[in-house]
């Protein structure tokens, strides 16, 4: 869980736009870039190289479960 105060400060590293926290998938989403950033051990990984295409979270979670 990421505190709201921190979410208010975080921006997409690629476009500097707003990111949205998806609590269910535990990711940060940039709708403008159509990317999501993973959160590992409650730490957002805000590296452009770590970003994944927005349609990928379901697939990524399926791959982790296999």
ABEGO torsion letter per residue (X at the ends): XBBAAAAAABBBAAAGBBBBBBAAAGBBBBAAAGBBBBBBGGBBBBBAAABBBAAAAAAAAAAAAX
